[in-house]
């Protein structure tokens, strides 16, 4: 079952998810040490993908424990969190990564994660 879920996860991540940096336009001007460097959204996606992978993997670890849960469950959770994180980046890029948008999106996501974990702990550790 794990191999099927891993294959589905790979296909969804590669072919079905949009580039979250497309709302920024054809070229994005990145300011590096007072020099404007034009970049295409696909290049930004290539740069952000390893970071997105690490963050999604870490968040999956809050809900998945190796040797306790089925590996297919972990693969599904990884895909779910990867989709959520791509969506959050898409929302922030839609608002051109303004400071307000970044603060609202990240703080809202953290609050939701904390709430889910509190709720989950109350269900599992009832006395």
C-alpha positions in Angstrom: 0.0 0.0 0.0 2.9 2.3 0.8 4.3 2.1 -2.7 1.0 3.0 -4.3 0.6 6.0 -2.0 4.2 7.1 -2.6 3.6 6.9 -6.4 0.3 8.8 -6.1 2.0 11.4 -3.9 4.8 11.9 -6.5 2.4 12.2 -9.4 0.2 14.8 -7.5 3.3 16.8 -6.5 4.9 16.8 -9.9 1.9 17.2 -12.2 -1.2 18.4 -10.4 0.0 21.1 -8.1 0.5 24.6 -9.5 3.6 26.7 -9.2 2.9 28.8 -6.1 5.0 31.7 -7.5 3.0 32.2 -10.7 0.8 35.0 -9.3 4.0 37.1 -9.1 4.2 37.4 -12.9 6.6 36.3 -15.6 9.7 37.6 -13.9 10.3 38.5 -10.3 13.0 41.0 -9.3 14.9 39.7 -6.3 17.0 42.3 -4.4 20.4 40.7 -3.5 22.9 43.1 -1.9 21.4 46.2 -3.6 21.4 44.4 -7.0 18.1 43.4 -8.7 18.2 39.9 -10.0 15.4 38.9 -12.3 14.1 35.4 -11.8 11.4 33.3 -13.4 8.7 31.8 -11.1 9.9 28.3 -12.0 13.4 29.1 -10.6 11.8 30.3 -7.4 9.9 27.1 -7.2 13.1 25.0 -7.7 14.7 27.0 -4.9 11.8 26.7 -2.5 11.0 23.0 -3.2 13.8 21.6 -0.9 12.8 23.9 1.9 9.1 23.0 1.4 10.1 19.3 1.5 11.9 19.7 4.9 9.0 21.7 6.4 6.4 19.3 5.2 8.5 16.3 6.5 8.9 18.0 9.9 5.2 18.8 10.2 4.3 15.2 9.2 6.4 14.1 12.1 4.0 15.7 14.5 1.3 13.3 13.4 3.2 10.2 12.2 5.4 7.9 14.3 7.5 5.3 12.5 6.9 1.8 13.7 3.6 2.8 15.2 1.6 3.9 12.1 1.4 2.4 8.7 4.0 3.9 6.2 1.2 4.6 3.8 -0.4 6.9 6.4 2.9 8.8 6.7 3.1 9.2 2.9 -0.5 10.4 2.8 0.2 12.9 5.6 3.3 14.2 3.8 1.3 14.7 0.6 -1.5 16.5 2.6 0.9 18.9 4.3 2.9 19.5 1.1 -0.4 20.5 -0.6 -1.3 22.8 2.3 2.2 24.4 2.3 2.0 25.0 -1.5 -1.4 26.6 -1.0 0.0 28.9 1.8 2.8 30.0 -0.5 0.3 30.6 -3.3 -1.8 32.8 -1.0 1.3 34.8 0.1 2.5 35.2 -3.5 -1.0 36.3 -4.5 -0.5 39.2 -2.1 3.0 39.8 -3.4 4.6 38.5 -0.1 3.7 41.6 1.8 4.6 41.6 5.4 1.0 41.6 6.5 0.1 38.6 4.3 3.1 36.7 5.6 2.3 37.4 9.2 -1.4 36.5 8.9 -0.8 33.3 6.9 2.1 32.0 9.1 0.5 32.9 12.4 -2.9 31.5 11.3 -1.2 28.2 10.3 0.7 28.0 13.5 -2.4 28.7 15.6 -4.3 26.0 13.7 -1.5 23.5 14.2 -1.4 24.2 17.9 -5.2 23.9 18.2 -5.2 20.5 16.3 -2.4 19.2 18.6 -4.3 20.3 21.8 -7.5 18.7 20.5 -5.6 15.5 19.6 -3.9 15.3 22.9 -7.2 15.7 24.8 -8.6 12.8 22.8 -5.7 10.5 23.3 -4.8 11.3 26.9 -8.2 11.3 28.6 -8.1 10.3 32.2 
